[in-house]
Amino acid sequence: MVVCNHLIGLWEILVAAAQYPFVSLGGAEISAVFLFKTAALLALAMLVLQRARYRTEEALEQRTRLAPGTATSVATLGYYAAAVLAVLIILGAVGINLTQLTVIFGVLGVGIGFGLKNILNNFVSGIILLAEQVIKVGDVVNLKDDLTGEVKKIAIRYTVIRTVNGDDVIVPNSEFVSG
């Protein structure tokens, strides 16, 4: 009986420690239990969104006349928009007051924007290339820097060109849109 009482006492101490808030953020008290619950919800949401993304892509390819690259672009954009929305909903649901975090998000947004300017430029350029299909796989292109070759792959941030020498060259998509 004494051992059982000690185990129950130990369990109560562990539970209290896991629930003890070690910081307050946006009106919510952050504890180990809070972090675990939030991480579990975010992981579940991302899993569901990834499955929805692949099913959306398959449905678009099968039921519409969209090119596979365009279907991938639409599904990917939908996934990213839904992921941002899911994160905001989950943070609000677990008790974080998002209005108090707007200044932090604003500063982070500006910093990330400057840091990822070229990546975002190539990402948006890739979406434009895939949606408008200005160039397609198999087209022969000639770029400013005397690079001539056949388009082998158009990805969301880059395009692979096989030169006449047989070399594969990765070209940022912004080169095609701006040039």
N, C-alpha and C positions, 0 to 999 in steps of 0.2 A: 504494500500500500504506500509506503514511503517513497519507493522508486517511482511509482505512478504519479504521486504528487509533485515530485521533482521534475518529471518529464512534462507535466502539465504546466508547471511554473516556467520551465525553460521555453516551452512553446509560446506561452503568453509574452515572454520577453522578446522572442524573435518576431512575433507578430507586431508588437508595439514598436520595435526598432524598424521594421519594414514600413510601417505606417507613419513614422516620425518624419515630419517635413524638414528637409535640410536647406531649402531655399523657397522663396515666394516669387512667382513669375506671372505677371499679367493677372493678378488676383487669385491665382491658384497656388496652393501649397504643394511643392514638388517633393514626393517621397519615392522610395524604391517601388512600392506598389503602384503609385501613379505612373512612374516611368514604364513599368512592365505592362500595365494596362494600355497605355498610349502606344507603345511599340507593337503590342499584339494587334490592336485595332488598325494601325498603319500597315502592318505586314499583311493582314487579311484583306484590307482594301486594295493594296497593290496587286495581290494575287488575283483577286476578282477582276480588277481592271486589265491585267495582262491577258487573262482568258477572254475577256470581252473584246479586247483589241484584236486578238487572232481570229475570233469568230466574226467580228465586223469585217476584217480584211477578207476572209473567205467568202462571206455573204456578198460583199461588194464585187468581188471578182466573178462570182457565179451568177448573180442576179442583175448586174448592170453591165454596161458596155465600157466600163472604165478599164484602162490599161492596168496591168498589175502594179506598176510603179505608182500610178495615181491612187489606186486602192490602198496601197501601203501608206502613202502620204496622208490620206484622209483618216485612216485608222490611227496612225501615229499622232496626228494633231488632236484627234478626239481623245486619245489616251492621255496626252499631256494636259489637256484642259481638264479632263475628269480627275486626274491625279492632283492637280492644284486645288480643285474644288473639294476633293475628298480630304486632303490635308487640312484645309480650313474648317470643314465641317467637323472633323474629328477633334481638332484643337478646341473648337467651340464646345463640343459635346463633353469633353473631359474637364471643362471648367476654366480654360484659359481665356481671359478677356482680350480679344484680339484688338480692340480699339486702343488699348494701352500699348500695344506692340507696333502700332503703325509707324512710329518714328524709327524704330529699329529696322523694320522691314524696308522703309524708305531708304535709309542709309545703306543697308545691305544691297538693295536693288541698284542703287547708283554705282556702288563699288563693283558688284558683279557685272553690271552693264558695261562698265569700262573694261573690265578684265576679259569679258567674253565677247567683245564687239566683233572680232573677226570670225569667231566660231558661229555667232548668231547670224552674221552676214552670210556665211556659207550655208548655214542651215536654211535660212529663208530663200536663198538663191536655189538651193536644191529642191525645195518645195515648188518654186516657180518652174524650174526645169522639168520636174516630174509631172506637174499639173498641166502646163502648157505644151509640153512635149516639143519644144523648139528643136532640141536634138534628141535623137533616139539611139539605142544600141545598134551598131552597124553603120552609123553615119561616119563619114570622113570629115574631120575638122582640121582647120588650120588656125593656130593661135598666133598672137602678136610676136612671140619670141621664137618664130620659125619652127614651131612644133606642129608637125602634121602627123595625123594618125587616125585610126579607127576607134570609135567609142566602143569599149568593151563592157563597161558597167557604169550606171549612174546611181550613186548612193545619195543619201540625204545631205552630206557635207562635201562630197568630192566625186569626181568622175575619173575613171580609169581609161587611159588612151593607150593603145598599142601603136607604137611608131612603126615606120617602114623597116626599121632595123630589128623589129621584134621585141623591143623593150617596152615594158609597161610603165607608164608615167601617171602619177596621181596629180590631178589638177583640181584646185579648189573651185567649187561651183560658182563663186563670185566672179571668176575670170570669164565665164560664159555670159553671165547676166550683164556685167558692166562693160564687157568688150563686145 
